Amino acid sequence: MTNLNKTTSTNYQLAIPVLPAQTGLAASRELVLNIYGTVIPGVALEQNESKWQGNKMLFHSGGITYDMWEIQFLVDSEYKNWRLLYGWLTYIQDNYSIPSAVPTDYQVDCALKITDNFQGTVMQLVLKNTWIQSLGSVTLSQREGEAQVECSASLVFDRFEVIET
């Protein structure tokens, strides 16, 4: 019998390996983001339309395309995760001394681990040749109540692999 228990929003974790902009001893650790929102990117096959003997035919004509990967995360108390992502972005292009970088110099493979309600791994998505395209703004506010500093990022990748456990 298939078990279709409801999953909760805390059942995923994003791990990014050593970023190209990192140096020194800290570069040996992976960055694990405390994400509170993301989507598994959409996937589509390219198609063409053709007419043959008065009929319309749709057929697959080329590659597969993936949507951009959007993540929302909590900024840690030392802003380390935000600074690391900013460093990755400016490693690619900084509007001053770096006109552009070779893609293989700034791409990494990221893993989105999805767990069940008992923290057992259900599956992993490994996003290949990922790089940061944009880093969202951070709102600093002193409103009453629990203030959490949040940010978002847009990541581009070539493809992803689904690893079932």
N, C-alpha and C positions, 0 to 999 in steps of 0.2 A: 504494500500500500504506500502510495506517495505521501510524504509529510509536507504539507503546505502551510507551515506556521508563518505568522506575520513577522517580517523583519523590522528592525527599528533603525532609526537614523544614526545611531552610534556604532553601527556595525561595519565601518569601513575605515581604512587608514591609508594615507598616501606616503610612500617612501620614495625619495629622490636620492640617488647615489651622489657621490662626490661631484660637486659642481665645478665646471671649468675655471671659474673665477677664484676658487678657494686655493689657498696655499698653506703650508705649514702643517702642524700636527692635527689641527681641526679638520683638515681636508680628508682625513682618513675616516671620518664619521659620515653616515648618511643623514640627510635631513628628513625628519618625519613631521609632516604638517598636521596640525590639529584642525582638520577640515570639518566644517559643519554643513557644507552643501556642495554638491557636484552632480553631474549627470554622466552616465556612460554615453560617450559621443555617438551620434547617429552614423549609420553606414549606408551607402547607396551604390548601386552599380550604374555606370553610365549607360545610356540607351540611345538608340537612333530609331527614327520612324522611316519606314519605306513603304512604297505602294507597289503592289505586284498583282497583276490581273484584276485590278479594281478593288483590291482589298488592302487595308492598312495593316502593316506588320510592325510590331515593336520588338526589338532585339538588343541584346547586350552587345556593346560595340567597343569597349575599351577597358579602362581601369575601374577601380573601386575608389570612392571618395569618402573621407571621414570629416565629420564636423569638427570645429575647433573645440578644445576641451576647456571648459570654464570651471574654476574651483573657487570656493569661498573658504577662508580660513581665519582662525583667531590669531592675532599677533601676540607673541609671547611677551612677558614683562620686560625683557631686555631688548626687544625689537630685533632679535637675532634672525628669526626666520624671514622677516621683511627685508633686513639688510642683505641676507644671502641671496634672496630672489632679485633684489635691486642690483647687486653685484653681478649676477648672472646676466641680467638684461644689459647693463652697461659694459660687460665684457664683449658682448656682440657688437654694440655700437654705442659710443658715448657722446656724439655730436662735437667732439673736440679732437682727440688724438687717434681714435680708432674709427676709420672710415667704414670698415666692414671686416668680418672674420670668415674664415672658411667653415662651412657648415659642420664638417666633422670635428672641428675644434670646440663647438659649443653645444652639440647634441648629446643627450644622455638617454638612457632607458629608465622609465619610471614604472613603479608598480603600485596599483591600487588593489589593496587586499580587502576582500569582503568576507566578513565572518557571520556566523549564526548567532543566536541569542545566548549561546554558551561559550562564545569566543573561539569556537572551532572554525578553521578556515573553510569556506565554501568554495571560493574560487579567487583567482588573481587575474587582473588584467595587466599585462605588461605592454606599456606604450613605447614603441620603438622610435628612436631618433627624435626625441622630444626636445623642444626649446621654448623658452618663454617669449611670448609676443607682446604682452602688456601686463603691467602691474597696476592694479586699481588704487584709488585714493584711500587714505586712512583718515577717518574723522576722529578728531580729538575733542571730546566733549566732557563737561563736568556736570551733567544732569544728575538728578538724584536717582537712587536705585543702583542696581548692579551695572556698572559700566564695563563693557567689553570692547576692546579695540579689534575691529574687523577689517579685513582687506580681501581683495579678489585678484585673481590672475587668470590670464588666457594663455593656454599652451597649445602649440602646434606640434603635430607628430606625423610620421609616415604611415604607420599602421599599428594595430594592437593585436596581441595574441591572448586568447583565453586559456588559462591553465586551470583545469578542474582538479580538486584534491579529494 
